[in-house]
Amino acid sequence: MAINAKITKPHINVFYHKGSIIAESFNHVIWGIEEEGIPYVIEGKQEETALELACLGAESSNLGVGIGIGKDGLLILHYNKLQKDHPLFRIKLKDSAETLRKIGANAARLVKGIPFKAI
């Protein structure tokens, strides 16, 4: 038995391109996740596209859900059981605060297995 084994709490990964996106620019996404009560981790990464980031997030999340925000301001919600080029949702970071919040809520609702909010 490993004494120092790291136990990771289940969470949604929110990955963004750290060279061009600041974490505060997607606060509404985070608030949508928080409203649904699901834990999340925010991390800046080198990958540039939202699709790469979302897939990486979904693959490395123990809940299988990832959100990626690319260099170009595209935001993608992905699930690890889907094909890489078929994400669940694709919006722009410049979309309304309401839309951004719904994307966050929908990421959490995917985990909960309840219907998505309309976007």
Backbone as CSV, one residue per row, in Angstrom:
resi,resn,N_x,N_y,N_z,CA_x,CA_y,CA_z,C_x,C_y,C_z
1,MET,0.837,-1.183,0.000,0.000,0.000,0.000,0.880,1.243,0.000
2,ALA,0.592,2.146,-0.911,1.368,3.373,-1.008,0.910,4.367,0.053
3,ILE,1.853,4.832,0.813,1.525,5.779,1.875,1.295,7.179,1.311
4,ASN,2.076,7.559,0.332,1.990,8.904,-0.226,1.191,8.957,-1.523
5,ALA,0.299,8.029,-1.716,-0.503,8.012,-2.945,-1.369,9.266,-3.008
6,LYS,-1.313,9.918,-4.149,-2.108,11.137,-4.332,-3.512,10.755,-4.792
7,ILE,-4.510,11.189,-4.058,-5.899,10.932,-4.418,-6.470,12.219,-4.986
8,THR,-6.940,12.141,-6.209,-7.484,13.308,-6.886,-8.997,13.301,-6.793
9,LYS,-9.541,14.393,-6.318,-10.990,14.551,-6.232,-11.554,14.649,-7.653
10,PRO,-12.662,13.986,-7.954,-13.263,14.083,-9.290,-13.555,15.542,-9.646
11,HIS,-13.239,15.912,-10.890,-13.407,17.300,-11.310,-13.514,17.420,-12.828
12,ILE,-14.030,18.549,-13.266,-14.042,18.947,-14.674,-12.756,19.726,-14.917
13,ASN,-12.075,19.460,-16.023,-10.893,20.236,-16.389,-11.289,21.393,-17.291
14,VAL,-10.804,22.579,-16.943,-10.976,23.769,-17.774,-9.573,24.206,-18.165
15,PHE,-9.198,23.924,-19.426,-7.861,24.232,-19.924,-7.940,25.388,-20.911
16,TYR,-6.990,26.320,-20.800,-6.950,27.475,-21.699,-5.532,27.688,-22.203
17,HIS,-5.408,28.371,-23.346,-4.090,28.676,-23.895,-3.461,29.762,-23.038
18,LYS,-2.395,29.405,-22.339,-1.842,30.338,-21.364,-1.064,31.495,-21.984
19,GLY,-0.778,31.433,-23.263,-0.049,32.524,-23.901,-0.921,33.685,-24.328
20,SER,-2.228,33.468,-24.426,-3.080,34.535,-24.962,-4.404,34.728,-24.237
21,ILE,-4.789,33.815,-23.377,-6.079,33.894,-22.681,-5.815,34.086,-21.185
22,ILE,-6.558,35.005,-20.575,-6.442,35.166,-19.122,-7.652,34.505,-18.457
23,ALA,-7.412,33.904,-17.321,-8.455,33.116,-16.650,-9.697,33.942,-16.331
24,GLU,-9.537,35.210,-16.043,-10.688,36.051,-15.701,-11.656,36.221,-16.872
25,SER,-11.198,35.984,-18.082,-12.053,36.186,-19.262,-13.156,35.135,-19.382
26,PHE,-13.050,34.051,-18.634,-14.099,33.026,-18.694,-14.704,32.738,-17.315
27,ASN,-14.752,33.750,-16.468,-15.363,33.609,-15.134,-16.789,33.079,-15.190
28,HIS,-17.566,33.525,-16.177,-18.967,33.099,-16.254,-19.084,31.588,-16.477
29,VAL,-18.137,31.011,-17.207,-18.119,29.555,-17.404,-17.933,28.866,-16.047
30,ILE,-16.985,29.359,-15.288,-16.694,28.790,-13.971,-17.901,28.927,-13.051
31,TRP,-18.546,30.080,-13.086,-19.723,30.290,-12.235,-20.848,29.324,-12.598
32,GLY,-20.977,29.015,-13.889,-21.983,28.037,-14.307,-21.708,26.656,-13.737
33,ILE,-20.431,26.270,-13.713,-20.045,24.982,-13.118,-20.333,25.003,-11.615
34,GLU,-19.932,26.096,-10.970,-20.130,26.212,-9.518,-21.606,26.144,-9.133
35,GLU,-22.462,26.774,-9.927,-23.899,26.769,-9.632,-24.475,25.359,-9.603
36,GLU,-23.872,24.464,-10.374,-24.337,23.075,-10.421,-23.633,22.201,-9.378
37,GLY,-22.648,22.763,-8.682,-22.015,22.055,-7.573,-20.995,20.993,-7.935
38,ILE,-20.369,21.113,-9.099,-19.361,20.132,-9.507,-17.968,20.766,-9.392
39,PRO,-16.995,20.058,-8.813,-15.633,20.592,-8.707,-14.969,20.737,-10.083
40,TYR,-14.003,21.642,-10.165,-13.294,21.893,-11.419,-11.850,22.262,-11.115
41,VAL,-11.018,22.156,-12.143,-9.625,22.581,-12.078,-9.380,23.463,-13.294
42,ILE,-8.752,24.621,-13.084,-8.405,25.539,-14.169,-6.901,25.466,-14.365
43,GLU,-6.482,25.324,-15.635,-5.056,25.201,-15.899,-4.704,25.801,-17.252
44,GLY,-3.647,26.613,-17.284,-3.116,27.133,-18.540,-2.215,26.097,-19.182
45,LYS,-2.331,25.955,-20.499,-1.568,24.940,-21.237,-0.926,25.558,-22.478
46,GLN,0.024,24.842,-23.062,0.704,25.289,-24.280,-0.119,25.069,-25.546
47,GLU,-0.995,24.069,-25.543,-1.798,23.780,-26.731,-2.574,25.035,-27.128
48,GLU,-2.739,25.247,-28.433,-3.333,26.492,-28.915,-4.807,26.409,-29.261
49,THR,-5.289,25.252,-29.710,-6.676,25.195,-30.173,-7.618,24.727,-29.070
50,ALA,-8.830,25.228,-29.143,-9.857,24.851,-28.170,-10.121,23.349,-28.227
51,LEU,-10.102,22.777,-29.431,-10.364,21.348,-29.574,-9.286,20.517,-28.880
52,GLU,-8.025,20.872,-29.095,-6.929,20.156,-28.424,-7.065,20.257,-26.906
53,LEU,-7.338,21.459,-26.438,-7.444,21.699,-25.000,-8.636,20.971,-24.387
54,ALA,-9.773,21.007,-25.080,-10.978,20.336,-24.571,-10.785,18.820,-24.535
55,CYS,-10.190,18.265,-25.577,-9.937,16.815,-25.614,-8.952,16.408,-24.524
56,LEU,-7.887,17.171,-24.382,-6.911,16.901,-23.329,-7.578,16.983,-21.956
57,GLY,-8.422,17.985,-21.781,-9.143,18.141,-20.519,-10.057,16.971,-20.230
58,ALA,-10.810,16.549,-21.235,-11.742,15.428,-21.060,-10.992,14.123,-20.788
59,GLU,-9.901,13.903,-21.525,-9.124,12.672,-21.355,-8.465,12.589,-19.982
60,SER,-8.054,13.730,-19.447,-7.336,13.715,-18.169,-8.241,13.963,-16.960
61,SER,-9.516,14.242,-17.209,-10.473,14.422,-16.115,-11.006,13.059,-15.689
62,ASN,-11.064,12.821,-14.388,-11.628,11.552,-13.931,-13.149,11.530,-14.066
63,LEU,-13.751,12.647,-14.476,-15.180,12.680,-14.814,-15.399,12.613,-16.326
64,GLY,-14.316,12.721,-17.096,-14.406,12.619,-18.546,-14.914,13.862,-19.244
65,VAL,-14.914,15.008,-18.553,-15.452,16.245,-19.121,-14.360,17.308,-19.140
66,GLY,-14.208,17.957,-20.301,-13.214,19.011,-20.426,-13.743,20.198,-21.201
67,ILE,-13.310,21.371,-20.791,-13.596,22.609,-21.511,-12.257,23.162,-21.964
68,GLY,-12.183,23.561,-23.231,-10.966,24.149,-23.765,-11.236,25.527,-24.328
69,ILE,-10.349,26.477,-24.024,-10.450,27.828,-24.566,-9.173,28.080,-25.349
70,GLY,-9.317,28.189,-26.664,-8.173,28.312,-27.548,-7.669,29.729,-27.718
71,LYS,-6.523,29.814,-28.354,-5.851,31.079,-28.637,-6.752,32.050,-29.389
72,ASP,-7.616,31.509,-30.249,-8.497,32.332,-31.083,-9.799,32.733,-30.383
73,GLY,-9.972,32.345,-29.112,-11.176,32.711,-28.371,-12.331,31.747,-28.547
74,LEU,-12.089,30.633,-29.230,-13.118,29.599,-29.358,-13.152,28.795,-28.058
75,LEU,-14.345,28.412,-27.632,-14.529,27.637,-26.403,-15.289,26.362,-26.755
76,ILE,-14.751,25.216,-26.345,-15.351,23.919,-26.669,-15.560,23.109,-25.397
77,LEU,-16.732,22.485,-25.311,-17.050,21.529,-24.247,-16.991,20.140,-24.863
78,HIS,-16.175,19.258,-24.275,-15.986,17.915,-24.830,-16.184,16.855,-23.753
79,TYR,-16.494,15.654,-24.226,-16.711,14.487,-23.374,-15.814,13.373,-23.884
80,ASN,-15.166,12.643,-22.993,-14.177,11.653,-23.420,-14.760,10.459,-24.176
81,LYS,-16.055,10.280,-24.162,-16.671,9.164,-24.887,-17.036,9.536,-26.332
82,LEU,-16.795,10.780,-26.704,-17.091,11.237,-28.066,-15.829,11.236,-28.915
83,GLN,-16.024,11.182,-30.236,-14.890,11.298,-31.144,-14.300,12.693,-31.013
84,LYS,-12.988,12.772,-31.190,-12.278,14.038,-30.998,-12.886,15.184,-31.797
85,ASP,-13.253,14.932,-33.028,-13.746,16.017,-33.890,-15.258,16.230,-33.793
86,HIS,-15.895,15.689,-32.754,-17.339,15.864,-32.539,-17.635,16.322,-31.103
87,PRO,-17.226,17.561,-30.762,-17.488,18.044,-29.400,-18.969,18.311,-29.165
88,LEU,-19.344,18.438,-27.912,-20.740,18.702,-27.552,-21.174,20.120,-27.897
89,PHE,-20.382,21.100,-27.479,-20.721,22.501,-27.706,-19.489,23.257,-28.172
90,ARG,-19.748,24.264,-29.007,-18.688,25.125,-29.523,-19.243,26.548,-29.559
91,ILE,-18.632,27.449,-28.792,-19.060,28.852,-28.777,-17.818,29.742,-28.810
92,LYS,-18.040,31.043,-28.807,-16.929,31.993,-28.747,-16.877,32.621,-27.360
93,LEU,-15.675,32.911,-26.922,-15.472,33.545,-25.629,-16.147,34.913,-25.576
94,LYS,-16.384,35.512,-26.740,-17.040,36.823,-26.825,-18.562,36.726,-26.738
95,ASP,-19.112,35.510,-26.698,-20.564,35.357,-26.586,-21.044,35.951,-25.263
96,SER,-22.341,36.034,-25.106,-22.928,36.671,-23.919,-22.532,35.949,-22.632
97,ALA,-22.573,36.703,-21.542,-22.290,36.128,-20.223,-23.241,34.973,-19.931
98,GLU,-24.486,35.107,-20.359,-25.482,34.053,-20.142,-25.086,32.764,-20.867
99,THR,-24.623,32.896,-22.109,-24.204,31.724,-22.887,-22.987,31.063,-22.244
100,LEU,-22.032,31.864,-21.812,-20.841,31.316,-21.153,-21.220,30.566,-19.877
101,ARG,-22.121,31.138,-19.115,-22.570,30.494,-17.875,-23.289,29.176,-18.185
102,LYS,-24.077,29.160,-19.253,-24.793,27.932,-19.636,-23.828,26.830,-20.054
103,ILE,-22.739,27.194,-20.724,-21.734,26.192,-21.101,-21.143,25.550,-19.847
104,GLY,-20.811,26.370,-18.857,-20.302,25.835,-17.595,-21.316,24.934,-16.919
105,ALA,-22.562,25.394,-16.885,-23.628,24.590,-16.277,-23.805,23.278,-17.034
106,ASN,-23.720,23.329,-18.363,-23.896,22.115,-19.166,-22.758,21.124,-18.954
107,ALA,-21.558,21.619,-18.721,-20.449,20.715,-18.396,-20.776,19.952,-17.114
108,ALA,-21.273,20.672,-16.123,-21.639,20.037,-14.852,-22.845,19.114,-15.018
109,ARG,-23.795,19.515,-15.838,-24.987,18.693,-16.060,-24.639,17.402,-16.800
110,LEU,-23.622,17.445,-17.634,-23.149,16.230,-18.296,-22.692,15.222,-17.236
111,VAL,-21.978,15.699,-16.247,-21.519,14.844,-15.147,-22.709,14.288,-14.368
112,LYS,-23.685,15.142,-14.102,-24.858,14.746,-13.312,-25.833,13.864,-14.086
113,GLY,-25.750,13.903,-15.413,-26.677,13.124,-16.230,-28.061,13.734,-16.317
114,ILE,-28.136,15.065,-16.252,-29.430,15.744,-16.375,-29.447,16.575,-17.656
115,PRO,-30.634,16.970,-18.141,-30.726,17.692,-19.419,-29.921,18.993,-19.432
116,PHE,-29.403,19.300,-20.622,-28.638,20.530,-20.827,-29.550,21.747,-20.858
117,LYS,-28.972,22.892,-20.531,-29.648,24.170,-20.726,-29.521,24.521,-22.202
118,ALA,-30.570,25.103,-22.777,-30.552,25.485,-24.190,-29.568,26.629,-24.409
119,ILE,-28.821,26.523,-25.487,-27.855,27.571,-25.845,-28.244,28.163,-27.185
